[in-house]
Amino acid sequence: MPEKGPPVFLDYDQAALDAAYDQAAYAPNREQLIKRRISDSKLACLHVGEPERVAYGPAEIERLDIYRTRHAAAPVFVFIHGGIHGGAWRSGRSKDFRDAGRDVPRRRGALCRA
């Protein structure tokens, strides 16, 4: 067993902390799930349409996707993908998560995805 390094969070050393965020260890069917999510997102886009992309920073990746509704004064559903189990966003694009709020505009709400 390799020697444990200095703690970086609680009693985790850097290697243990990195391993805790490695979703492949917890989801052996990860690739299948990613493909399903992307497929579902494409289908959802057929229902909600393309988003308005609004900048919150100078880089192209720093954009909010806003899916508007036709209803005035509608509530807003905000989806901020921080990754699974603690914020390890290491892959994916906002367009691959459209299905997270696909029913919101139909229910008289607006959707903002960060």
C-alpha positions in Angstrom: 0.0 0.0 0.0 1.5 3.4 -0.9 2.3 5.8 1.8 -0.4 8.3 2.6 0.4 11.9 1.8 -0.4 15.0 3.9 -4.1 15.7 4.4 -5.6 18.2 2.0 -9.2 17.9 3.2 -10.4 16.2 6.4 -8.3 13.1 6.6 -8.0 12.7 2.8 -4.6 13.1 1.1 -4.6 14.3 -2.5 -4.8 10.8 -4.1 -7.7 9.8 -1.9 -9.6 13.0 -2.6 -9.1 12.6 -6.4 -10.3 9.0 -6.1 -13.4 10.1 -4.3 -14.3 12.3 -7.3 -13.6 9.6 -9.9 -17.2 8.6 -10.9 -15.9 5.7 -13.0 -15.3 3.8 -9.8 -19.0 4.3 -8.7 -20.7 4.0 -12.1 -19.1 1.2 -14.2 -21.8 2.0 -16.9 -20.8 5.6 -17.0 -20.4 5.8 -20.8 -23.8 4.3 -21.3 -25.3 6.9 -18.9 -23.5 9.7 -20.7 -24.8 8.6 -24.1 -28.4 8.3 -22.7 -28.2 11.8 -21.2 -26.9 13.3 -24.5 -29.7 11.5 -26.4 -32.3 12.6 -23.9 -31.0 16.2 -24.1 -31.4 16.2 -27.9 -35.0 15.0 -27.6 -35.7 17.6 -24.9 -34.4 20.4 -27.2 -37.1 19.4 -29.8 -39.6 20.3 -27.1 -38.1 23.4 -25.5 -36.1 24.8 -28.5 -32.7 26.4 -28.5 -31.6 28.5 -25.6 -30.7 32.2 -25.5 -27.0 32.3 -24.6 -26.2 35.1 -22.2 -22.6 36.0 -21.2 -21.6 36.3 -17.5 -17.9 36.4 -18.3 -15.5 37.0 -21.3 -14.9 33.4 -22.3 -17.2 31.5 -24.7 -17.8 28.9 -22.0 -19.0 31.5 -19.6 -22.6 31.6 -20.8 -26.0 31.0 -19.3 -28.5 29.0 -21.4 -31.9 30.6 -21.0 -35.0 28.6 -22.2 -37.9 31.1 -22.3 -41.5 30.4 -22.0 -44.4 32.2 -23.7 -46.0 32.9 -20.4 -45.6 36.4 -18.8 -44.2 36.6 -15.2 -43.3 32.9 -15.2 -41.2 31.4 -12.4 -37.6 30.5 -13.2 -36.0 27.1 -12.7 -32.2 27.4 -12.4 -30.1 24.3 -13.0 -26.5 24.6 -12.0 -24.6 21.5 -12.8 -21.8 21.1 -10.2 -21.1 17.5 -11.1 -22.2 14.6 -9.1 -21.3 14.3 -5.4 -19.7 17.6 -4.7 -19.0 19.6 -7.7 -16.5 17.7 -9.8 -17.5 19.1 -13.2 -14.9 17.4 -15.4 -16.8 16.7 -18.5 -19.9 17.6 -20.5 -21.4 20.8 -21.9 -24.6 22.6 -20.9 -26.3 21.4 -24.1 -25.9 17.8 -22.8 -28.1 18.5 -19.8 -31.2 20.0 -21.5 -33.4 17.3 -20.2 -33.0 18.3 -16.6 -35.7 20.9 -16.9 -37.5 20.0 -20.1 -41.0 20.2 -18.5 -40.5 23.6 -16.8 -41.4 25.8 -19.8 -44.5 23.7 -20.5 -45.5 24.3 -16.9 -45.4 28.0 -17.3 -41.9 28.5 -16.0 -38.6 29.6 -17.6 -35.4 27.7 -17.4 -31.9 29.1 -16.8 -29.0 26.7 -17.0 -25.6 27.8 -15.8 
